[in-house]
Amino acid sequence: MRWLKGLIMAIILLLVLLVGILFATNNQQAVPLNLIWTELPEASLSFWLLASLAVGVLLGMLAMSGVYLRLRALLTRAQRHNQQQRKELDRLRIQEMKELP
């Protein structure tokens, strides 16, 4: 079953790569990018679209890093608390065994 999942993922990856290559070859016309305050030099349309996708992904990752760090800290705190509770439970079990005749 694991190899089937790998095969399906490989096929999907190849299809995405093929679509990306077709996209890049069909959008070769050079266009300047006007950003209101500045105009960037001419480059292919596919370059500008892929660059905007990359910038969007990076900004999304940056925006989510705060949430990720907060959740990671909560998980660490919960694991520490869980470990303290286990130690307390073990201590109480040992104490109970010592009290039995």
Secondary structure, DSSP 4 states (H G I P E B T S, - for coil): -HHHHHHHHHHHHHHHHHHHHHHHHH---EEEEE-SS-EEEEEEHHHHHHHHHHHHHHHHHHHHHHHHHHHHHHHHHHHHHHHHHHHHHHHHHHHHHHH--
